[in-house]
């Protein structure tokens, strides 16, 4: 067996491992971001946070807010949720138009040293 053949097998195995990791992962992170006007910044952030959290509660994935960033111009919210891709596609609830989906990633990729129960009140 030549080197290229072995390398191709290793790459296929790595791809298969990555596929298995994604398809059978249960813990995910999703982040949303929105622009917030400078007037009444804190009030708008509170209202937008409440609005998005309420919209996400309508889904079967049990979203929990785990991080919030208010920088004076934008508001970014990160939620942890349970979903196993092997069980079927992710059907997100409709969320308010002013929010932009910024990230969808495995929990272990964002918080590699965290136990899900530390973030997700199990």
C-alpha positions as CSV (number, residue, x, y, z in Angstrom):
1,X,0.0,0.0,0.0
2,X,1.5,3.3,-1.0
3,X,1.7,6.5,1.1
4,X,-1.2,8.3,-0.7
5,X,-3.5,5.4,-0.2
6,X,-2.7,5.3,3.5
7,X,-3.2,9.1,3.7
8,X,-6.5,8.8,2.0
9,X,-7.7,6.2,4.4
10,X,-6.6,8.3,7.4
11,X,-8.5,11.3,5.9
12,X,-11.6,9.2,5.4
13,X,-11.3,7.9,9.0
14,X,-11.0,11.5,10.3
15,X,-14.0,12.6,8.3
16,X,-16.0,9.6,9.6
17,X,-15.0,10.4,13.2
18,X,-16.0,14.1,12.7
19,X,-19.3,13.0,11.1
20,X,-20.0,10.6,14.0
21,X,-19.1,13.3,16.5
22,X,-21.6,15.8,14.9
23,X,-24.4,13.3,14.2
24,X,-24.4,11.9,17.7
25,X,-23.7,15.1,19.7
26,X,-26.5,16.2,22.0
27,X,-25.3,19.6,23.2
28,X,-25.2,22.6,20.9
29,X,-24.6,26.3,21.0
30,X,-26.5,28.9,19.0
31,X,-25.7,32.6,19.0
32,X,-27.8,35.5,17.8
33,X,-26.8,39.1,17.4
34,X,-28.7,42.4,16.8
35,X,-28.0,46.1,16.5
36,X,-29.4,48.2,19.3
37,X,-30.0,51.9,19.2
38,X,-27.9,54.0,21.6
39,X,-31.0,55.7,23.0
40,X,-32.5,53.5,25.8
41,X,-29.8,50.9,25.1
42,X,-30.3,49.0,28.3
43,X,-34.1,48.9,28.0
44,X,-33.9,47.8,24.4
45,X,-31.4,45.1,25.3
46,X,-33.7,43.8,28.0
47,X,-36.7,43.9,25.7
48,X,-34.8,42.2,22.8
49,X,-33.5,39.5,25.2
50,X,-36.9,38.8,26.6
51,X,-38.4,38.7,23.1
52,X,-35.8,36.2,21.7
53,X,-35.9,34.0,24.8
54,X,-39.7,33.8,24.6
55,X,-39.5,32.9,20.9
56,X,-37.0,30.1,21.6
57,X,-39.1,28.7,24.4
58,X,-41.7,27.7,21.8
59,X,-39.3,25.0,20.4
60,X,-38.8,21.5,21.7
61,X,-35.1,22.0,22.2
62,X,-35.1,23.6,25.6
63,X,-32.9,26.6,24.9
64,X,-31.1,28.1,27.9
65,X,-29.2,31.4,27.8
66,X,-25.6,30.9,28.7
67,X,-23.9,34.1,27.6
68,X,-24.8,37.7,26.9
69,X,-22.6,40.5,25.5
70,X,-23.7,44.1,25.5
71,X,-21.1,46.3,23.8
72,X,-23.0,49.6,23.6
73,X,-24.0,49.1,19.9
74,X,-24.9,45.4,19.6
75,X,-26.4,42.7,21.7
76,X,-25.2,39.1,21.4
77,X,-26.9,36.2,23.1
78,X,-25.7,32.6,23.2
79,X,-27.9,29.7,24.1
80,X,-27.2,26.1,24.8
81,X,-29.7,23.5,23.7
82,X,-30.2,19.7,23.3
83,X,-30.5,18.3,19.8
84,X,-29.2,15.1,18.3
85,X,-28.9,15.4,14.5
86,X,-29.2,11.7,13.9
87,X,-32.8,12.1,15.2
88,X,-33.7,14.5,12.5
89,X,-33.3,18.1,11.2
90,X,-33.2,21.1,13.5
91,X,-36.4,23.0,13.2
92,X,-35.9,26.4,14.8
93,X,-38.8,28.4,15.9
94,X,-39.4,31.7,14.2
95,X,-37.4,34.4,15.9
96,X,-37.8,38.2,15.6
97,X,-36.6,39.7,12.3
98,X,-34.0,42.0,13.8
99,X,-32.0,39.1,15.1
100,X,-29.2,37.5,13.0
101,X,-28.1,33.9,13.5
102,X,-24.4,34.3,14.1
103,X,-23.3,30.8,15.1
104,X,-24.4,27.2,15.4
105,X,-21.7,24.9,16.8
106,X,-21.1,21.9,19.1
107,X,-20.9,22.9,22.7
108,X,-17.6,21.0,22.9
109,X,-16.1,23.3,20.2
110,X,-17.1,26.5,22.0
111,X,-16.5,25.4,25.6
112,X,-14.0,22.4,25.2
113,X,-13.3,22.0,28.9
114,X,-16.9,22.4,30.1
115,X,-19.3,19.8,31.4
116,X,-22.8,20.5,29.9
117,X,-24.3,20.3,33.3
118,X,-22.2,23.3,34.4
119,X,-23.9,25.4,31.7
120,X,-27.2,23.6,31.3
121,X,-28.9,23.1,34.6
122,X,-29.5,19.4,34.4
